[in-house]
């Protein structure tokens, strides 16, 4: 997930409630407060994608399609494709 998607997700009150639950649970396990920043980072890494997939399926699908399109742009061309283009130009 991109940082812009994560920022948008953090605006949702339900997400913040989940992060506070995570903070409480992990702090109880550790025996001390792990802090909101760590809890947020952990929750985003571990649970954000699954939460979004369940609670915001339309937005999740659009985000994944956008990511696939961006990855496809960045894939370098193979040697065979490059040779075909060079021979076609000649």
C-alpha positions as CSV (number, residue, x, y, z in Angstrom):
1,X,0.0,0.0,0.0
2,X,1.2,3.5,-0.8
3,X,1.6,6.2,1.8
4,X,-1.3,8.2,0.3
5,X,-3.6,5.1,0.7
6,X,-2.4,4.7,4.3
7,X,-3.0,8.4,5.1
8,X,-6.5,8.1,3.7
9,X,-7.1,5.0,5.8
10,X,-6.0,6.6,9.0
11,X,-8.8,9.2,8.6
12,X,-11.4,6.5,9.2
13,X,-12.5,6.3,12.8
14,X,-13.0,2.6,12.7
15,X,-9.3,2.2,11.7
16,X,-8.2,4.3,14.7
17,X,-10.4,2.2,17.0
18,X,-8.6,-0.9,15.7
19,X,-5.2,0.7,16.2
20,X,-6.1,1.6,19.8
21,X,-7.2,-2.0,20.4
22,X,-3.9,-3.2,19.0
23,X,-2.1,-0.8,21.2
24,X,-3.9,-2.0,24.3
25,X,-3.4,-5.7,23.5
26,X,0.3,-5.5,22.6
27,X,1.0,-3.2,25.5
28,X,-0.6,-5.8,27.8
29,X,1.6,-8.5,26.3
30,X,4.7,-6.4,26.6
31,X,3.9,-5.2,30.2
32,X,4.4,-1.6,29.2
33,X,2.9,0.8,26.7
34,X,4.4,0.2,23.2
35,X,3.2,3.7,22.1
36,X,0.8,4.8,19.5
37,X,3.4,5.2,16.8
38,X,4.6,1.6,17.1
39,X,1.0,0.3,17.4
40,X,0.0,2.3,14.2
41,X,3.0,1.0,12.2
42,X,2.4,-2.6,13.3
43,X,-1.3,-2.5,12.6
44,X,-0.8,-0.9,9.2
45,X,1.8,-3.6,8.2
46,X,-0.1,-6.5,9.6
47,X,-3.8,-5.8,9.3
48,X,-4.5,-2.7,7.1
49,X,-4.8,-4.6,3.8
50,X,-7.1,-7.3,5.2
51,X,-9.2,-4.7,7.0
52,X,-9.6,-2.7,3.9
53,X,-10.4,-5.8,1.8
54,X,-13.3,-6.6,4.3
55,X,-14.6,-3.2,5.1
56,X,-13.9,-1.2,1.9
57,X,-13.9,-3.9,-0.9
58,X,-14.6,-1.4,-3.8
59,X,-11.8,0.9,-2.8
60,X,-9.5,-2.1,-2.2
61,X,-10.1,-3.5,-5.7
62,X,-9.4,-0.1,-7.3
63,X,-6.2,0.3,-5.2
64,X,-5.0,-3.1,-6.3
65,X,-5.8,-2.4,-10.0
66,X,-3.9,0.8,-9.8
67,X,-0.9,-0.9,-8.2
68,X,-0.9,-3.5,-10.9
69,X,-1.0,-0.9,-13.6
70,X,1.9,1.0,-12.1
71,X,4.0,-2.2,-11.7
72,X,3.3,-3.1,-15.3
73,X,4.7,0.2,-16.5
74,X,7.9,-0.4,-14.5
75,X,8.6,-3.8,-15.9
76,X,11.6,-3.6,-18.3
77,X,11.3,-4.9,-21.8
78,X,12.8,-8.3,-22.6
79,X,15.7,-8.6,-25.0
80,X,13.5,-10.4,-27.5
81,X,11.0,-7.4,-27.6
82,X,13.9,-5.0,-27.9
83,X,15.4,-6.9,-30.9
84,X,12.0,-7.1,-32.6
85,X,11.5,-3.4,-32.4
86,X,15.1,-2.7,-33.7
87,X,14.6,-5.0,-36.6
88,X,11.2,-3.6,-37.4
89,X,12.6,-0.1,-37.6
90,X,15.4,-1.1,-40.0
